[in-house]
């Protein structure tokens, strides 16, 4: 995991190329209040951004829906029950 220190109004850039609009994501520190940090995320509209707890809830619901449908293609059961490694999960 990459650990950075940023102050209010500072940002980091993830991915993309040198020219604007090439898939880069900018994360800006908007405010820091106690233990709460407000982030602004600027990036391509086609890239979904979720809070981790919401992402996990959606994933669990998708697994339940797929299992309820029955007759899953071979190997899909294993894929659905495998924890995916998200960016930032590595220590």
PDB file of N, CA, C and O in Angstrom:
ATOM      1  N   UNK A   1       0.846  -1.170   0.000  1.00  0.00           N
ATOM      2  CA  UNK A   1       0.000   0.000   0.000  1.00  0.00           C
ATOM      3  C   UNK A   1       0.894   1.235   0.000  1.00  0.00           C
ATOM      4  O   UNK A   1       1.834   1.342   0.787  1.00  0.00           O
ATOM      5  N   UNK A   2       0.589   2.137  -0.873  1.00  0.00           N
ATOM      6  CA  UNK A   2       1.292   3.415  -0.927  1.00  0.00           C
ATOM      7  C   UNK A   2       0.635   4.353   0.081  1.00  0.00           C
ATOM      8  O   UNK A   2      -0.585   4.518   0.056  1.00  0.00           O
ATOM      9  N   UNK A   3       1.399   4.956   0.945  1.00  0.00           N
ATOM     10  CA  UNK A   3       0.875   5.876   1.951  1.00  0.00           C
ATOM     11  C   UNK A   3       1.440   7.261   1.660  1.00  0.00           C
ATOM     12  O   UNK A   3       2.654   7.448   1.576  1.00  0.00           O
ATOM     13  N   UNK A   4       0.534   8.234   1.506  1.00  0.00           N
ATOM     14  CA  UNK A   4       0.936   9.604   1.205  1.00  0.00           C
ATOM     15  C   UNK A   4       0.379  10.554   2.255  1.00  0.00           C
ATOM     16  O   UNK A   4      -0.649  10.274   2.872  1.00  0.00           O
ATOM     17  N   UNK A   5       1.041  11.650   2.451  1.00  0.00           N
ATOM     18  CA  UNK A   5       0.543  12.701   3.319  1.00  0.00           C
ATOM     19  C   UNK A   5       0.156  13.878   2.439  1.00  0.00           C
ATOM     20  O   UNK A   5       0.954  14.332   1.619  1.00  0.00           O
ATOM     21  N   UNK A   6      -1.052  14.368   2.604  1.00  0.00           N
ATOM     22  CA  UNK A   6      -1.555  15.501   1.829  1.00  0.00           C
ATOM     23  C   UNK A   6      -2.225  16.478   2.777  1.00  0.00           C
ATOM     24  O   UNK A   6      -2.718  16.084   3.834  1.00  0.00           O
ATOM     25  N   UNK A   7      -2.245  17.731   2.410  1.00  0.00           N
ATOM     26  CA  UNK A   7      -2.918  18.770   3.178  1.00  0.00           C
ATOM     27  C   UNK A   7      -4.160  19.220   2.411  1.00  0.00           C
ATOM     28  O   UNK A   7      -4.338  18.881   1.241  1.00  0.00           O
ATOM     29  N   UNK A   8      -5.013  19.983   3.084  1.00  0.00           N
ATOM     30  CA  UNK A   8      -6.222  20.509   2.456  1.00  0.00           C
ATOM     31  C   UNK A   8      -5.877  21.201   1.142  1.00  0.00           C
ATOM     32  O   UNK A   8      -4.912  21.961   1.060  1.00  0.00           O
ATOM     33  N   UNK A   9      -6.671  20.929   0.127  1.00  0.00           N
ATOM     34  CA  UNK A   9      -6.530  21.478  -1.231  1.00  0.00           C
ATOM     35  C   UNK A   9      -5.446  20.803  -2.051  1.00  0.00           C
ATOM     36  O   UNK A   9      -5.296  21.120  -3.231  1.00  0.00           O
ATOM     37  N   UNK A  10      -4.678  19.877  -1.467  1.00  0.00           N
ATOM     38  CA  UNK A  10      -3.689  19.137  -2.241  1.00  0.00           C
ATOM     39  C   UNK A  10      -4.357  17.911  -2.855  1.00  0.00           C
ATOM     40  O   UNK A  10      -5.443  17.517  -2.432  1.00  0.00           O
ATOM     41  N   UNK A  11      -3.717  17.314  -3.843  1.00  0.00           N
ATOM     42  CA  UNK A  11      -4.327  16.176  -4.532  1.00  0.00           C
ATOM     43  C   UNK A  11      -3.286  15.157  -4.935  1.00  0.00           C
ATOM     44  O   UNK A  11      -2.080  15.382  -4.831  1.00  0.00           O
ATOM     45  N   UNK A  12      -3.794  14.022  -5.403  1.00  0.00           N
ATOM     46  CA  UNK A  12      -2.960  12.994  -6.025  1.00  0.00           C
ATOM     47  C   UNK A  12      -3.621  12.628  -7.353  1.00  0.00           C
ATOM     48  O   UNK A  12      -4.831  12.785  -7.515  1.00  0.00           O
ATOM     49  N   UNK A  13      -2.834  12.146  -8.286  1.00  0.00           N
ATOM     50  CA  UNK A  13      -3.324  11.699  -9.586  1.00  0.00           C
ATOM     51  C   UNK A  13      -3.076  10.203  -9.689  1.00  0.00           C
ATOM     52  O   UNK A  13      -1.993   9.718  -9.361  1.00  0.00           O
ATOM     53  N   UNK A  14      -4.091   9.476 -10.147  1.00  0.00           N
ATOM     54  CA  UNK A  14      -3.977   8.025 -10.323  1.00  0.00           C
ATOM     55  C   UNK A  14      -4.173   7.718 -11.803  1.00  0.00           C
ATOM     56  O   UNK A  14      -5.176   8.114 -12.398  1.00  0.00           O
ATOM     57  N   UNK A  15      -3.212   7.011 -12.394  1.00  0.00           N
ATOM     58  CA  UNK A  15      -3.324   6.562 -13.778  1.00  0.00           C
ATOM     59  C   UNK A  15      -3.285   7.692 -14.790  1.00  0.00           C
ATOM     60  O   UNK A  15      -2.843   8.802 -14.492  1.00  0.00           O
ATOM     61  N   UNK A  16      -3.756   7.389 -15.993  1.00  0.00           N
ATOM     62  CA  UNK A  16      -3.818   8.389 -17.052  1.00  0.00           C
ATOM     63  C   UNK A  16      -2.486   8.657 -17.698  1.00  0.00           C
ATOM     64  O   UNK A  16      -1.465   8.055 -17.364  1.00  0.00           O
ATOM     65  N   UNK A  17      -2.529   9.576 -18.631  1.00  0.00           N
ATOM     66  CA  UNK A  17      -1.324   9.990 -19.350  1.00  0.00           C
ATOM     67  C   UNK A  17      -1.074  11.456 -19.060  1.00  0.00           C
ATOM     68  O   UNK A  17      -1.740  12.043 -18.208  1.00  0.00           O
ATOM     69  N   UNK A  18      -0.125  12.052 -19.756  1.00  0.00           N
ATOM     70  CA  UNK A  18       0.237  13.446 -19.496  1.00  0.00           C
ATOM     71  C   UNK A  18      -0.843  14.449 -19.886  1.00  0.00           C
ATOM     72  O   UNK A  18      -0.954  15.507 -19.267  1.00  0.00           O
ATOM     73  N   UNK A  19      -1.641  14.131 -20.909  1.00  0.00           N
ATOM     74  CA  UNK A  19      -2.648  15.098 -21.339  1.00  0.00           C
ATOM     75  C   UNK A  19      -3.974  14.866 -20.616  1.00  0.00           C
ATOM     76  O   UNK A  19      -4.299  13.727 -20.282  1.00  0.00           O
ATOM     77  N   UNK A  20      -4.747  15.934 -20.369  1.00  0.00           N
ATOM     78  CA  UNK A  20      -6.009  15.803 -19.638  1.00  0.00           C
ATOM     79  C   UNK A  20      -7.014  14.914 -20.367  1.00  0.00           C
ATOM     80  O   UNK A  20      -6.988  14.810 -21.593  1.00  0.00           O
ATOM     81  N   UNK A  21      -7.891  14.281 -19.609  1.00  0.00           N
ATOM     82  CA  UNK A  21      -8.960  13.488 -20.196  1.00  0.00           C
ATOM     83  C   UNK A  21      -8.567  12.102 -20.654  1.00  0.00           C
ATOM     84  O   UNK A  21      -9.322  11.473 -21.396  1.00  0.00           O
ATOM     85  N   UNK A  22      -7.426  11.605 -20.246  1.00  0.00           N
ATOM     86  CA  UNK A  22      -6.971  10.290 -20.698  1.00  0.00           C
ATOM     87  C   UNK A  22      -7.147   9.216 -19.634  1.00  0.00           C
ATOM     88  O   UNK A  22      -6.299   8.332 -19.509  1.00  0.00           O
ATOM     89  N   UNK A  23      -8.216   9.276 -18.875  1.00  0.00           N
ATOM     90  CA  UNK A  23      -8.489   8.231 -17.906  1.00  0.00           C
ATOM     91  C   UNK A  23      -7.870   8.437 -16.552  1.00  0.00           C
ATOM     92  O   UNK A  23      -7.924   7.545 -15.705  1.00  0.00           O
ATOM     93  N   UNK A  24      -7.281   9.593 -16.325  1.00  0.00           N
ATOM     94  CA  UNK A  24      -6.669   9.815 -15.018  1.00  0.00           C
ATOM     95  C   UNK A  24      -7.740  10.143 -13.983  1.00  0.00           C
ATOM     96  O   UNK A  24      -8.802  10.671 -14.314  1.00  0.00           O
ATOM     97  N   UNK A  25      -7.448   9.828 -12.746  1.00  0.00           N
ATOM     98  CA  UNK A  25      -8.336  10.115 -11.625  1.00  0.00           C
ATOM     99  C   UNK A  25      -7.566  11.014 -10.664  1.00  0.00           C
ATOM    100  O   UNK A  25      -6.433  10.720 -10.284  1.00  0.00           O
ATOM    101  N   UNK A  26      -8.205  12.113 -10.283  1.00  0.00           N
ATOM    102  CA  UNK A  26      -7.597  13.031  -9.323  1.00  0.00           C
ATOM    103  C   UNK A  26      -8.395  12.961  -8.026  1.00  0.00           C
ATOM    104  O   UNK A  26      -9.619  13.086  -8.036  1.00  0.00           O
ATOM    105  N   UNK A  27      -7.703  12.762  -6.919  1.00  0.00           N
ATOM    106  CA  UNK A  27      -8.314  12.747  -5.590  1.00  0.00           C
ATOM    107  C   UNK A  27      -7.810  13.990  -4.861  1.00  0.00           C
ATOM    108  O   UNK A  27      -6.609  14.172  -4.663  1.00  0.00           O
ATOM    109  N   UNK A  28      -8.765  14.848  -4.465  1.00  0.00           N
ATOM    110  CA  UNK A  28      -8.429  16.123  -3.828  1.00  0.00           C
ATOM    111  C   UNK A  28      -8.900  16.103  -2.373  1.00  0.00           C
ATOM    112  O   UNK A  28     -10.014  15.664  -2.085  1.00  0.00           O
ATOM    113  N   UNK A  29      -8.062  16.571  -1.471  1.00  0.00           N
ATOM    114  CA  UNK A  29      -8.452  16.725  -0.064  1.00  0.00           C
ATOM    115  C   UNK A  29      -9.238  18.034   0.031  1.00  0.00           C
ATOM    116  O   UNK A  29      -8.671  19.115  -0.129  1.00  0.00           O
ATOM    117  N   UNK A  30     -10.544  17.934   0.292  1.00  0.00           N
ATOM    118  CA  UNK A  30     -11.384  19.120   0.374  1.00  0.00           C
ATOM    119  C   UNK A  30     -11.414  19.715   1.774  1.00  0.00           C
ATOM    120  O   UNK A  30     -11.405  20.935   1.939  1.00  0.00           O
ATOM    121  N   UNK A  31     -11.448  18.849   2.779  1.00  0.00           N
ATOM    122  CA  UNK A  31     -11.554  19.339   4.149  1.00  0.00           C
ATOM    123  C   UNK A  31     -11.093  18.259   5.115  1.00  0.00           C
ATOM    124  O   UNK A  31     -11.246  17.067   4.850  1.00  0.00           O
ATOM    125  N   UNK A  32     -10.538  18.680   6.219  1.00  0.00           N
ATOM    126  CA  UNK A  32     -10.156  17.772   7.296  1.00  0.00           C
ATOM    127  C   UNK A  32     -10.757  18.335   8.573  1.00  0.00           C
ATOM    128  O   UNK A  32     -10.497  19.478   8.948  1.00  0.00           O
ATOM    129  N   UNK A  33     -11.567  17.511   9.239  1.00  0.00           N
ATOM    130  CA  UNK A  33     -12.209  17.949  10.476  1.00  0.00           C
ATOM    131  C   UNK A  33     -12.166  16.788  11.465  1.00  0.00           C
ATOM    132  O   UNK A  33     -12.915  15.821  11.324  1.00  0.00           O
ATOM    133  N   UNK A  34     -11.291  16.880  12.464  1.00  0.00           N
ATOM    134  CA  UNK A  34     -11.138  15.783  13.416  1.00  0.00           C
ATOM    135  C   UNK A  34     -10.643  14.541  12.697  1.00  0.00           C
ATOM    136  O   UNK A  34      -9.593  14.563  12.054  1.00  0.00           O
ATOM    137  N   UNK A  35     -11.406  13.452  12.809  1.00  0.00           N
ATOM    138  CA  UNK A  35     -11.041  12.191  12.156  1.00  0.00           C
ATOM    139  C   UNK A  35     -11.708  12.022  10.805  1.00  0.00           C
ATOM    140  O   UNK A  35     -11.597  10.962  10.191  1.00  0.00           O
ATOM    141  N   UNK A  36     -12.404  13.055  10.330  1.00  0.00           N
ATOM    142  CA  UNK A  36     -13.125  12.977   9.068  1.00  0.00           C
ATOM    143  C   UNK A  36     -12.393  13.754   7.981  1.00  0.00           C
ATOM    144  O   UNK A  36     -11.978  14.894   8.187  1.00  0.00           O
ATOM    145  N   UNK A  37     -12.242  13.121   6.821  1.00  0.00           N
ATOM    146  CA  UNK A  37     -11.604  13.755   5.673  1.00  0.00           C
ATOM    147  C   UNK A  37     -12.608  13.768   4.530  1.00  0.00           C
ATOM    148  O   UNK A  37     -13.157  12.724   4.178  1.00  0.00           O
ATOM    149  N   UNK A  38     -12.855  14.933   3.947  1.00  0.00           N
ATOM    150  CA  UNK A  38     -13.729  15.031   2.770  1.00  0.00           C
ATOM    151  C   UNK A  38     -12.840  14.978   1.536  1.00  0.00           C
ATOM    152  O   UNK A  38     -11.886  15.745   1.404  1.00  0.00           O
ATOM    153  N   UNK A  39     -13.174  14.050   0.626  1.00  0.00           N
ATOM    154  CA  UNK A  39     -12.421  13.872  -0.600  1.00  0.00           C
ATOM    155  C   UNK A  39     -13.263  14.304  -1.791  1.00  0.00           C
ATOM    156  O   UNK A  39     -14.479  14.109  -1.805  1.00  0.00           O
ATOM    157  N   UNK A  40     -12.623  14.880  -2.772  1.00  0.00           N
ATOM    158  CA  UNK A  40     -13.236  15.130  -4.066  1.00  0.00           C
ATOM    159  C   UNK A  40     -12.549  14.215  -5.062  1.00  0.00           C
ATOM    160  O   UNK A  40     -11.325  14.084  -5.048  1.00  0.00           O
ATOM    161  N   UNK A  41     -13.335  13.578  -5.934  1.00  0.00           N
ATOM    162  CA  UNK A  41     -12.761  12.651  -6.909  1.00  0.00           C
ATOM    163  C   UNK A  41     -13.176  13.109  -8.295  1.00  0.00           C
ATOM    164  O   UNK A  41     -14.364  13.204  -8.601  1.00  0.00           O
ATOM    165  N   UNK A  42     -12.188  13.392  -9.128  1.00  0.00           N
ATOM    166  CA  UNK A  42     -12.418  13.854 -10.484  1.00  0.00           C
ATOM    167  C   UNK A  42     -11.875  12.796 -11.436  1.00  0.00           C
ATOM    168  O   UNK A  42     -10.704  12.426 -11.350  1.00  0.00           O
ATOM    169  N   UNK A  43     -12.714  12.309 -12.340  1.00  0.00           N
ATOM    170  CA  UNK A  43     -12.255  11.293 -13.283  1.00  0.00           C
ATOM    171  C   UNK A  43     -13.292  11.048 -14.357  1.00  0.00           C
ATOM    172  O   UNK A  43     -14.343  11.688 -14.369  1.00  0.00           O
ATOM    173  N   UNK A  44     -13.002  10.122 -15.263  1.00  0.00           N
ATOM    174  CA  UNK A  44     -13.938   9.799 -16.339  1.00  0.00           C
ATOM    175  C   UNK A  44     -15.262   9.275 -15.780  1.00  0.00           C
ATOM    176  O   UNK A  44     -15.273   8.503 -14.820  1.00  0.00           O
ATOM    177  N   UNK A  45     -16.367   9.692 -16.378  1.00  0.00           N
ATOM    178  CA  UNK A  45     -17.694   9.274 -15.923  1.00  0.00           C
ATOM    179  C   UNK A  45     -17.897   7.767 -16.028  1.00  0.00           C
ATOM    180  O   UNK A  45     -18.686   7.202 -15.270  1.00  0.00           O
ATOM    181  N   UNK A  46     -17.210   7.114 -16.937  1.00  0.00           N
ATOM    182  CA  UNK A  46     -17.409   5.674 -17.124  1.00  0.00           C
ATOM    183  C   UNK A  46     -16.745   4.830 -16.033  1.00  0.00           C
ATOM    184  O   UNK A  46     -16.945   3.616 -15.986  1.00  0.00           O
ATOM    185  N   UNK A  47     -15.962   5.458 -15.161  1.00  0.00           N
ATOM    186  CA  UNK A  47     -15.338   4.744 -14.056  1.00  0.00           C
ATOM    187  C   UNK A  47     -16.182   4.971 -12.805  1.00  0.00           C
ATOM    188  O   UNK A  47     -16.303   6.094 -12.315  1.00  0.00           O
ATOM    189  N   UNK A  48     -16.763   3.884 -12.299  1.00  0.00           N
ATOM    190  CA  UNK A  48     -17.604   3.983 -11.111  1.00  0.00           C
ATOM    191  C   UNK A  48     -16.746   4.184  -9.867  1.00  0.00           C
ATOM    192  O   UNK A  48     -15.659   3.618  -9.753  1.00  0.00           O
ATOM    193  N   UNK A  49     -17.241   4.987  -8.948  1.00  0.00           N
ATOM    194  CA  UNK A  49     -16.562   5.225  -7.680  1.00  0.00           C
ATOM    195  C   UNK A  49     -17.554   4.890  -6.573  1.00  0.00           C
ATOM    196  O   UNK A  49     -18.653   5.444  -6.534  1.00  0.00           O
ATOM    197  N   UNK A  50     -17.174   3.987  -5.674  1.00  0.00           N
ATOM    198  CA  UNK A  50     -18.038   3.561  -4.578  1.00  0.00           C
ATOM    199  C   UNK A  50     -17.297   3.668  -3.261  1.00  0.00           C
ATOM    200  O   UNK A  50     -16.079   3.494  -3.210  1.00  0.00           O
ATOM    201  N   UNK A  51     -18.032   3.954  -2.192  1.00  0.00           N
ATOM    202  CA  UNK A  51     -17.474   3.748  -0.865  1.00  0.00           C
ATOM    203  C   UNK A  51     -17.305   2.244  -0.707  1.00  0.00           C
ATOM    204  O   UNK A  51     -18.118   1.480  -1.228  1.00  0.00           O
ATOM    205  N   UNK A  52     -16.274   1.803  -0.005  1.00  0.00           N
ATOM    206  CA  UNK A  52     -15.976   0.374   0.086  1.00  0.00           C
ATOM    207  C   UNK A  52     -17.143  -0.425   0.647  1.00  0.00           C
ATOM    208  O   UNK A  52     -17.449  -1.501   0.132  1.00  0.00           O
ATOM    209  N   UNK A  53     -17.817   0.084   1.712  1.00  0.00           N
ATOM    210  CA  UNK A  53     -18.919  -0.671   2.302  1.00  0.00           C
ATOM    211  C   UNK A  53     -20.081  -0.826   1.324  1.00  0.00           C
ATOM    212  O   UNK A  53     -20.764  -1.851   1.346  1.00  0.00           O
ATOM    213  N   UNK A  54     -20.321   0.165   0.468  1.00  0.00           N
ATOM    214  CA  UNK A  54     -21.373   0.050  -0.541  1.00  0.00           C
ATOM    215  C   UNK A  54     -20.966  -0.941  -1.631  1.00  0.00           C
ATOM    216  O   UNK A  54     -21.782  -1.745  -2.080  1.00  0.00           O
ATOM    217  N   UNK A  55     -19.704  -0.882  -2.054  1.00  0.00           N
ATOM    218  CA  UNK A  55     -19.197  -1.818  -3.052  1.00  0.00           C
ATOM    219  C   UNK A  55     -19.372  -3.261  -2.580  1.00  0.00           C
ATOM    220  O   UNK A  55     -19.810  -4.123  -3.341  1.00  0.00           O
ATOM    221  N   UNK A  56     -19.023  -3.514  -1.316  1.00  0.00           N
ATOM    222  CA  UNK A  56     -19.147  -4.870  -0.774  1.00  0.00           C
ATOM    223  C   UNK A  56     -20.602  -5.316  -0.690  1.00  0.00           C
ATOM    224  O   UNK A  56     -20.906  -6.481  -0.945  1.00  0.00           O
ATOM    225  N   UNK A  57     -21.503  -4.406  -0.335  1.00  0.00           N
ATOM    226  CA  UNK A  57     -22.934  -4.747  -0.274  1.00  0.00           C
ATOM    227  C   UNK A  57     -23.469  -5.086  -1.663  1.00  0.00           C
ATOM    228  O   UNK A  57     -24.240  -6.034  -1.810  1.00  0.00           O
ATOM    229  N   UNK A  58     -23.076  -4.335  -2.669  1.00  0.00           N
ATOM    230  CA  UNK A  58     -23.503  -4.611  -4.047  1.00  0.00           C
ATOM    231  C   UNK A  58     -22.961  -5.963  -4.489  1.00  0.00           C
ATOM    232  O   UNK A  58     -23.680  -6.757  -5.095  1.00  0.00           O
ATOM    233  N   UNK A  59     -21.697  -6.223  -4.187  1.00  0.00           N
ATOM    234  CA  UNK A  59     -21.075  -7.499  -4.566  1.00  0.00           C
ATOM    235  C   UNK A  59     -21.802  -8.673  -3.927  1.00  0.00           C
ATOM    236  O   UNK A  59     -22.077  -9.669  -4.596  1.00  0.00           O
ATOM    237  N   UNK A  60     -22.118  -8.566  -2.627  1.00  0.00           N
ATOM    238  CA  UNK A  60     -22.825  -9.643  -1.929  1.00  0.00           C
ATOM    239  C   UNK A  60     -24.211  -9.875  -2.533  1.00  0.00           C
ATOM    240  O   UNK A  60     -24.633 -11.019  -2.705  1.00  0.00           O
ATOM    241  N   UNK A  61     -24.909  -8.800  -2.851  1.00  0.00           N
ATOM    242  CA  UNK A  61     -26.239  -8.931  -3.457  1.00  0.00           C
ATOM    243  C   UNK A  61     -26.147  -9.587  -4.833  1.00  0.00           C
ATOM    244  O   UNK A  61     -26.996 -10.406  -5.185  1.00  0.00           O
ATOM    245  N   UNK A  62     -25.137  -9.239  -5.606  1.00  0.00           N
ATOM    246  CA  UNK A  62     -24.940  -9.864  -6.921  1.00  0.00           C
ATOM    247  C   UNK A  62     -24.659 -11.359  -6.781  1.00  0.00           C
ATOM    248  O   UNK A  62     -25.142 -12.159  -7.582  1.00  0.00           O
ATOM    249  N   UNK A  63     -23.883 -11.737  -5.772  1.00  0.00           N
ATOM    250  CA  UNK A  63     -23.601 -13.159  -5.526  1.00  0.00           C
ATOM    251  C   UNK A  63     -24.887 -13.889  -5.187  1.00  0.00           C
ATOM    252  O   UNK A  63     -25.151 -14.965  -5.724  1.00  0.00           O
ATOM    253  N   UNK A  64     -25.699 -13.309  -4.291  1.00  0.00           N
ATOM    254  CA  UNK A  64     -26.971 -13.954  -3.921  1.00  0.00           C
ATOM    255  C   UNK A  64     -27.891 -14.094  -5.123  1.00  0.00           C
ATOM    256  O   UNK A  64     -28.531 -15.131  -5.298  1.00  0.00           O
ATOM    257  N   UNK A  65     -27.960 -13.064  -5.947  1.00  0.00           N
ATOM    258  CA  UNK A  65     -28.826 -13.105  -7.128  1.00  0.00           C
ATOM    259  C   UNK A  65     -28.358 -14.170  -8.118  1.00  0.00           C
ATOM    260  O   UNK A  65     -29.174 -14.886  -8.697  1.00  0.00           O
ATOM    261  N   UNK A  66     -27.049 -14.271  -8.311  1.00  0.00           N
ATOM    262  CA  UNK A  66     -26.515 -15.268  -9.243  1.00  0.00           C
ATOM    263  C   UNK A  66     -26.758 -16.679  -8.723  1.00  0.00           C
ATOM    264  O   UNK A  66     -27.089 -17.576  -9.499  1.00  0.00           O
ATOM    265  N   UNK A  67     -26.597 -16.884  -7.421  1.00  0.00           N
ATOM    266  CA  UNK A  67     -26.817 -18.208  -6.845  1.00  0.00           C
ATOM    267  C   UNK A  67     -28.291 -18.585  -6.871  1.00  0.00           C
ATOM    268  O   UNK A  67     -28.624 -19.757  -7.051  1.00  0.00           O
ATOM    269  N   UNK A  68     -29.185 -17.606  -6.694  1.00  0.00           N
ATOM    270  CA  UNK A  68     -30.624 -17.868  -6.745  1.00  0.00           C
ATOM    271  C   UNK A  68     -31.067 -18.245  -8.149  1.00  0.00           C
ATOM    272  O   UNK A  68     -32.047 -18.971  -8.318  1.00  0.00           O
ATOM    273  N   UNK A  69     -30.353 -17.758  -9.157  1.00  0.00           N
ATOM    274  CA  UNK A  69     -30.699 -18.064 -10.545  1.00  0.00           C
ATOM    275  C   UNK A  69     -30.425 -19.531 -10.859  1.00  0.00           C
ATOM    276  O   UNK A  69     -31.038 -20.087 -11.771  1.00  0.00           O
ATOM    277  N   UNK A  70     -29.513 -20.171 -10.121  1.00  0.00           N
ATOM    278  CA  UNK A  70     -29.183 -21.586 -10.315  1.00  0.00           C
ATOM    279  C   UNK A  70     -28.503 -21.848 -11.644  1.00  0.00           C
ATOM    280  O   UNK A  70     -28.358 -20.946 -12.469  1.00  0.00           O
ATOM    281  N   UNK A  71     -28.087 -23.089 -11.843  1.00  0.00           N
ATOM    282  CA  UNK A  71     -27.434 -23.525 -13.083  1.00  0.00           C
ATOM    283  C   UNK A  71     -26.357 -22.545 -13.550  1.00  0.00           C
ATOM    284  O   UNK A  71     -26.370 -22.093 -14.695  1.00  0.00           O
ATOM    285  N   UNK A  72     -25.435 -22.228 -12.660  1.00  0.00           N
ATOM    286  CA  UNK A  72     -24.351 -21.334 -13.018  1.00  0.00           C
ATOM    287  C   UNK A  72     -23.346 -22.053 -13.906  1.00  0.00           C
ATOM    288  O   UNK A  72     -23.124 -23.252 -13.735  1.00  0.00           O
ATOM    289  N   UNK A  73     -22.739 -21.348 -14.846  1.00  0.00           N
ATOM    290  CA  UNK A  73     -21.715 -21.959 -15.689  1.00  0.00           C
ATOM    291  C   UNK A  73     -20.564 -22.487 -14.835  1.00  0.00           C
ATOM    292  O   UNK A  73     -20.295 -21.948 -13.761  1.00  0.00           O
ATOM    293  N   UNK A  74     -19.879 -23.545 -15.304  1.00  0.00           N
ATOM    294  CA  UNK A  74     -18.767 -24.122 -14.546  1.00  0.00           C
ATOM    295  C   UNK A  74     -17.726 -23.055 -14.185  1.00  0.00           C
ATOM    296  O   UNK A  74     -17.349 -22.226 -15.014  1.00  0.00           O
ATOM    297  N   UNK A  75     -17.278 -23.097 -12.940  1.00  0.00           N
ATOM    298  CA  UNK A  75     -16.245 -22.178 -12.496  1.00  0.00           C
ATOM    299  C   UNK A  75     -16.765 -20.855 -11.958  1.00  0.00           C
ATOM    300  O   UNK A  75     -16.040 -20.142 -11.263  1.00  0.00           O
ATOM    301  N   UNK A  76     -18.016 -20.516 -12.271  1.00  0.00           N
ATOM    302  CA  UNK A  76     -18.542 -19.234 -11.818  1.00  0.00           C
ATOM    303  C   UNK A  76     -18.773 -19.227 -10.312  1.00  0.00           C
ATOM    304  O   UNK A  76     -18.594 -18.194  -9.667  1.00  0.00           O
ATOM    305  N   UNK A  77     -19.167 -20.365  -9.740  1.00  0.00           N
ATOM    306  CA  UNK A  77     -19.333 -20.457  -8.290  1.00  0.00           C
ATOM    307  C   UNK A  77     -18.044 -20.055  -7.575  1.00  0.00           C
ATOM    308  O   UNK A  77     -18.068 -19.264  -6.632  1.00  0.00           O
ATOM    309  N   UNK A  78     -16.930 -20.601  -8.029  1.00  0.00           N
ATOM    310  CA  UNK A  78     -15.640 -20.298  -7.400  1.00  0.00           C
ATOM    311  C   UNK A  78     -15.288 -18.819  -7.557  1.00  0.00           C
ATOM    312  O   UNK A  78     -14.773 -18.198  -6.627  1.00  0.00           O
ATOM    313  N   UNK A  79     -15.560 -18.268  -8.711  1.00  0.00           N
ATOM    314  CA  UNK A  79     -15.262 -16.859  -8.957  1.00  0.00           C
ATOM    315  C   UNK A  79     -16.104 -15.962  -8.051  1.00  0.00           C
ATOM    316  O   UNK A  79     -15.603 -14.966  -7.530  1.00  0.00           O
ATOM    317  N   UNK A  80     -17.372 -16.304  -7.861  1.00  0.00           N
ATOM    318  CA  UNK A  80     -18.269 -15.489  -7.053  1.00  0.00           C
ATOM    319  C   UNK A  80     -17.907 -15.500  -5.576  1.00  0.00           C
ATOM    320  O   UNK A  80     -18.181 -14.538  -4.859  1.00  0.00           O
ATOM    321  N   UNK A  81     -17.303 -16.569  -5.128  1.00  0.00           N
ATOM    322  CA  UNK A  81     -16.980 -16.663  -3.704  1.00  0.00           C
ATOM    323  C   UNK A  81     -15.531 -16.274  -3.405  1.00  0.00           C
ATOM    324  O   UNK A  81     -15.111 -16.291  -2.248  1.00  0.00           O
ATOM    325  N   UNK A  82     -14.770 -15.926  -4.439  1.00  0.00           N
ATOM    326  CA  UNK A  82     -13.388 -15.492  -4.256  1.00  0.00           C
ATOM    327  C   UNK A  82     -13.368 -14.007  -3.935  1.00  0.00           C
ATOM    328  O   UNK A  82     -13.993 -13.212  -4.638  1.00  0.00           O
ATOM    329  N   UNK A  83     -12.662 -13.629  -2.887  1.00  0.00           N
ATOM    330  CA  UNK A  83     -12.523 -12.215  -2.551  1.00  0.00           C
ATOM    331  C   UNK A  83     -11.628 -11.548  -3.582  1.00  0.00           C
ATOM    332  O   UNK A  83     -10.504 -11.986  -3.829  1.00  0.00           O
ATOM    333  N   UNK A  84     -12.141 -10.493  -4.174  1.00  0.00           N
ATOM    334  CA  UNK A  84     -11.351  -9.745  -5.140  1.00  0.00           C
ATOM    335  C   UNK A  84     -10.462  -8.779  -4.396  1.00  0.00           C
ATOM    336  O   UNK A  84     -10.865  -8.200  -3.387  1.00  0.00           O
ATOM    337  N   UNK A  85      -9.257  -8.606  -4.892  1.00  0.00           N
ATOM    338  CA  UNK A  85      -8.327  -7.673  -4.266  1.00  0.00           C
ATOM    339  C   UNK A  85      -8.532  -6.314  -4.905  1.00  0.00           C
ATOM    340  O   UNK A  85      -8.322  -6.146  -6.107  1.00  0.00           O
ATOM    341  N   UNK A  86      -8.943  -5.341  -4.097  1.00  0.00           N
ATOM    342  CA  UNK A  86      -9.165  -4.001  -4.576  1.00  0.00           C
ATOM    343  C   UNK A  86      -7.899  -3.177  -4.444  1.00  0.00           C
ATOM    344  O   UNK A  86      -7.042  -3.483  -3.616  1.00  0.00           O
ATOM    345  N   UNK A  87      -7.773  -2.123  -5.263  1.00  0.00           N
ATOM    346  CA  UNK A  87      -6.620  -1.257  -5.101  1.00  0.00           C
ATOM    347  C   UNK A  87      -6.559  -0.743  -3.665  1.00  0.00           C
ATOM    348  O   UNK A  87      -7.575  -0.328  -3.107  1.00  0.00           O
ATOM    349  N   UNK A  88      -5.400  -0.771  -3.085  1.00  0.00           N
ATOM    350  CA  UNK A  88      -5.223  -0.300  -1.720  1.00  0.00           C
ATOM    351  C   UNK A  88      -5.364  -1.390  -0.674  1.00  0.00           C
ATOM    352  O   UNK A  88      -5.098  -1.151   0.504  1.00  0.00           O
ATOM    353  N   UNK A  89      -5.785  -2.607  -1.088  1.00  0.00           N
ATOM    354  CA  UNK A  89      -5.949  -3.712  -0.142  1.00  0.00           C
ATOM    355  C   UNK A  89      -4.621  -4.353   0.233  1.00  0.00           C
ATOM    356  O   UNK A  89      -4.518  -5.007   1.271  1.00  0.00           O
ATOM    357  N   UNK A  90      -3.592  -4.169  -0.614  1.00  0.00           N
ATOM    358  CA  UNK A  90      -2.296  -4.794  -0.327  1.00  0.00           C
ATOM    359  C   UNK A  90      -1.601  -4.034   0.782  1.00  0.00           C
ATOM    360  O   UNK A  90      -1.650  -2.805   0.837  1.00  0.00           O
ATOM    361  N   UNK A  91      -0.960  -4.766   1.656  1.00  0.00           N
ATOM    362  CA  UNK A  91      -0.193  -4.121   2.734  1.00  0.00           C
ATOM    363  C   UNK A  91       1.274  -4.156   2.414  1.00  0.00           C
ATOM    364  O   UNK A  91       2.089  -3.665   3.195  1.00  0.00           O
TER     365      UNK A  91
END
